[in-house]
Amino acid sequence: MTESARRQHMVYAYAVLRPTPEAARAVATLRGVADEQVGLVETGDLAAAVGPVPAEEFEEGALRAGLEELPRLEALARGHHGVVAGLAPLGAVLPLRLATVYRDEDRVRRVLQERRDQFLPLLERLAGHVEWGVKVYTDPTDSLAVAGDAATAAETAGGEESLSPGRAYLAARRRRRRGAEEAWQTAARTAARIAEEAGGLAVGRVAHRPQRGELAQVGGGETAGGGKPGGENIANDAYLVSADRAEEFRARVLAAAEGQPGVRVEVTGPWAPYSFALPPEPEPEPAARPEPV
């Protein structure tokens, strides 16, 4: 790359892996987040999958602004994951964080050299393993229906039909509050049972912070418990599982979630081990119980 091209481009890094002929063939088929041709930067027994991206779009200020826009964030995540997923069949790949950008390839080589003692043991540990994501949500529609049916029967027997509009409104609020509380308690118990079941099959677990807002509504995995997207995200965990036990893991987690009214469980994977390629996040605070409404 010429000096002029270097000034116009930065280097986007996707993953760390071994520099093998198979890796070179794999990256030759991949396009990255800017539709660029992906290649390898090598140094000794390590390599990074990288691609040249426009500096005007990926310098710090522009990149930060882009990541605040959900469509831009989703497009970047899809492009990043597409490269990592294309490399995952090679065996051991360390996915780097989304939007890991360097000024040039020389800086990428220095990072590989400086962190060699960290990267090599991780590659050995993750070889032959995949990541599964497990999210547990309350399903307020289901729980309110269950709680509401019971409460309506009891209150009707007690004469709710004759209540004034004000008292009927308060009775409806009590039903919603009971439904939300019951949904939270059932989801918390389900999350604990799933963690115990999954822990018997996984070799590692990372408890991510529960998702909030728009991100909590983004699904895409196999679900147990029915229901539509929505509700409070109670647990958002990642598990490291031997590839030869991946389907057993999925089946047992879904089975542990069945038959729980007011709960929705989403299982996604198998993925490249994103959550285990870097130091774990701090343990999240326990989810707070819903406030009365």
C-alpha positions in Angstrom: 0.0 0.0 0.0 1.4 3.4 -1.0 1.9 6.3 1.5 -1.1 8.1 -0.1 -3.3 5.1 0.3 -2.2 4.7 3.9 -3.3 8.2 4.7 -6.7 7.5 3.2 -7.3 4.1 4.9 -7.1 2.6 8.3 -6.9 -1.1 9.2 -9.9 -2.8 10.7 -9.0 -6.0 12.7 -11.5 -8.8 12.9 -9.8 -11.7 14.7 -6.5 -13.3 15.8 -5.7 -16.8 14.6 -2.8 -19.0 13.5 -1.1 -18.2 10.2 -1.8 -21.4 8.2 -2.4 -22.0 4.5 -6.0 -22.8 5.4 -6.4 -19.4 7.0 -4.9 -17.7 3.9 -7.4 -19.5 1.7 -10.3 -18.6 4.0 -9.6 -14.9 4.1 -9.3 -14.7 0.4 -13.0 -15.5 0.1 -14.1 -12.9 2.7 -15.3 -9.3 2.4 -15.4 -7.0 5.4 -17.4 -4.2 7.0 -16.6 -1.8 4.1 -16.9 -4.5 1.5 -13.1 -4.6 1.4 -11.0 -7.7 0.7 -9.9 -9.2 4.0 -6.3 -10.4 4.3 -3.8 -11.6 7.0 -1.1 -9.6 8.8 1.4 -12.1 10.2 4.1 -12.1 12.7 5.7 -15.4 13.8 3.1 -17.9 15.0 0.2 -15.4 15.1 -1.8 -13.6 12.5 -4.7 -11.1 12.4 -7.5 -11.0 9.8 -7.7 -7.4 8.7 -9.0 -5.1 6.0 -8.4 -1.6 4.8 -11.3 0.7 5.5 -11.9 4.4 4.7 -10.3 6.7 7.3 -13.0 9.3 7.0 -15.6 6.7 8.1 -13.5 4.9 10.7 -11.4 7.6 12.5 -12.4 7.9 16.1 -15.0 10.7 15.9 -16.8 9.4 12.8 -16.8 5.9 14.2 -18.2 6.9 17.6 -21.0 8.9 15.9 -21.8 5.9 13.6 -22.0 3.5 16.6 -24.7 5.6 18.1 -27.0 4.9 15.2 -28.7 1.5 15.4 -28.8 0.8 11.6 -25.1 1.7 11.3 -24.3 -0.4 14.4 -26.3 -3.4 13.0 -24.6 -3.2 9.6 -21.1 -3.0 11.2 -21.9 -6.0 13.5 -23.2 -8.1 10.5 -20.0 -7.3 8.5 -17.7 -8.0 11.5 -19.5 -11.3 12.3 -19.5 -12.4 8.7 -15.7 -12.4 8.7 -15.4 -14.1 12.0 -18.0 -16.7 11.0 -16.0 -17.4 7.8 -12.9 -18.1 9.9 -14.5 -20.0 12.7 -14.4 -23.4 10.9 -10.5 -23.2 11.0 -10.6 -24.4 14.6 -9.4 -21.7 17.0 -10.2 -18.0 16.3 -10.1 -15.1 18.7 -12.8 -12.6 17.6 -11.8 -9.0 18.4 -14.1 -6.4 19.7 -16.4 -4.7 17.2 -14.8 -1.6 15.6 -11.1 -2.5 16.5 -9.3 -0.1 14.2 -5.6 0.6 13.8 -3.7 3.3 11.9 -1.7 0.8 9.8 -0.6 -2.8 9.6 2.7 -2.1 11.4 0.6 -1.3 14.5 -1.3 -4.5 14.1 2.0 -6.5 14.1 3.2 -4.7 17.2 0.0 -5.6 19.0 0.4 -9.3 18.1 3.9 -9.3 19.4 3.1 -7.4 22.6 0.1 -9.7 23.4 1.6 -13.0 22.2 1.7 -14.5 25.7 -2.0 -13.7 26.1 -3.2 -14.7 22.6 -1.5 -18.1 22.3 -2.9 -19.7 25.5 -6.4 -18.4 24.5 -6.1 -20.0 21.1 -5.2 -23.3 22.7 -8.0 -23.1 25.3 -10.7 -22.2 22.7 -9.8 -24.8 20.1 -12.7 -27.2 19.5 -15.2 -25.0 21.5 -18.1 -22.9 20.5 -20.2 -20.3 22.3 -23.9 -20.4 23.0 -26.0 -17.5 24.2 -28.9 -17.9 26.6 -31.3 -15.1 27.4 -34.2 -15.3 29.9 -37.0 -12.8 29.6 -40.3 -12.3 31.4 -43.2 -12.7 29.1 -45.7 -10.2 30.5 -48.4 -11.0 28.0 -48.5 -14.6 29.1 -48.0 -13.9 32.8 -50.7 -11.2 33.0 -53.1 -13.5 31.2 -52.5 -16.2 33.8 -52.5 -13.9 36.8 -55.4 -11.9 35.4 -57.6 -14.9 34.9 -57.2 -16.1 38.5 -57.5 -12.6 39.9 -60.6 -11.8 37.7 -62.3 -14.9 38.9 -61.6 -14.1 42.5 -62.6 -10.5 42.3 -65.7 -11.2 40.2 -66.8 -13.6 43.0 -66.2 -10.8 45.4 -68.4 -8.4 43.5 -66.0 -6.6 41.2 -68.7 -6.1 38.7 -70.4 -3.7 41.0 -67.2 -1.6 41.7 -67.1 2.1 40.9 -64.9 3.0 37.9 -62.2 4.3 40.3 -62.1 1.0 42.3 -62.2 -1.1 39.1 -59.1 0.9 37.9 -57.3 0.2 41.1 -58.2 -3.5 40.9 -56.8 -3.7 37.4 -53.6 -2.1 38.6 -53.3 -4.7 41.3 -53.7 -7.4 38.7 -50.9 -5.9 36.6 -48.6 -5.6 39.6 -49.2 -9.2 40.6 -48.6 -10.4 37.0 -45.4 -8.5 36.7 -44.1 -9.8 40.1 -45.1 -13.4 39.3 -43.4 -13.1 35.9 -40.2 -11.8 37.5 -40.1 -14.5 40.1 -40.7 -17.3 37.7 -38.1 -16.0 35.2 -35.5 -15.7 38.0 -36.2 -19.3 39.1 -36.0 -20.4 35.5 -32.7 -18.6 34.9 -31.2 -20.3 38.0 -32.3 -23.7 36.8 -30.9 -23.1 33.4 -27.6 -21.9 34.8 -27.3 -25.1 36.8 -28.2 -27.3 33.8 -25.9 -25.5 31.4 -23.1 -25.4 34.0 -22.9 -29.2 33.8 -22.1 -29.1 30.1 -20.1 -25.9 29.7 -16.5 -25.3 30.5 -17.0 -21.6 30.9 -19.7 -19.0 31.5 -19.8 -15.2 31.2 -22.7 -13.3 32.7 -23.3 -10.3 30.5 -25.4 -7.3 31.7 -29.1 -7.8 30.9 -30.1 -5.9 27.8 -32.4 -2.9 27.9 -34.3 -0.8 25.3 -34.2 -1.6 21.6 -31.4 -4.2 21.9 -33.6 -6.3 24.3 -36.2 -6.7 21.5 -33.8 -8.1 18.9 -34.3 -11.8 18.8 -33.2 -14.4 16.2 -32.6 -17.5 18.3 -34.6 -20.6 19.1 -37.0 -20.0 21.9 -38.8 -21.9 24.6 -41.9 -20.7 26.4 -43.6 -19.1 23.4 -44.6 -15.5 23.5 -43.6 -12.5 21.4 -40.4 -10.4 21.7 -40.6 -8.1 24.8 -40.5 -8.3 28.5 -37.7 -7.7 30.9 -34.3 -9.4 30.2 -33.5 -11.2 33.4 -30.4 -13.1 32.4 -28.0 -12.7 29.4 -25.3 -15.4 29.6 -22.7 -16.9 27.3 -21.5 -20.4 27.7 -18.3 -22.1 26.3 -19.1 -25.6 25.1 -17.2 -28.3 23.5 -18.2 -28.5 19.8 -19.1 -32.2 20.1 -21.7 -31.4 22.9 -23.2 -28.3 21.2 -26.5 -29.9 20.2 -26.8 -31.6 23.6 -26.4 -28.2 25.2 -29.0 -26.6 23.1 -31.6 -29.4 23.7 -31.1 -29.5 27.5 -31.3 -25.7 27.9 -34.6 -25.6 25.9 -36.0 -28.5 27.9 -35.2 -26.8 31.2 -37.2 -23.8 30.1 -40.3 -25.6 28.9 -43.6 -25.3 30.8 -42.9 -22.0 32.6 -45.8 -19.5 32.1 -44.6 -15.9 32.0 -41.1 -16.8 30.8 -39.4 -16.7 27.4 -36.0 -18.2 26.9 -33.9 -17.6 23.8 -30.9 -19.8 22.8 -28.6 -18.6 20.1 -25.5 -20.3 18.5 -23.2 -21.9 18.1 -21.0 -18.9 17.6 -17.3 -18.2 17.5 -16.3 -17.7 21.2 -16.7 -13.9 21.3 -17.3 -13.7 25.0 -14.2 -15.8 25.9 -11.6 -14.3 23.5 -11.0 -11.3 25.8 -11.0 -10.7 29.6 -14.6 -11.2 31.0 -16.8 -8.2 31.7 -17.5 -7.3 35.3 -20.2 -9.4 36.9 -23.5 -7.6 36.3 -25.7 -6.4 39.2 -28.7 -8.7 39.9 -31.8 -7.6 38.0 -34.1 -5.4 40.0 -37.6 -6.5 40.7 -40.3 -4.6 38.8 -41.6 -1.4 40.5 -45.3 -1.4 41.4 -47.4 0.3 38.8 
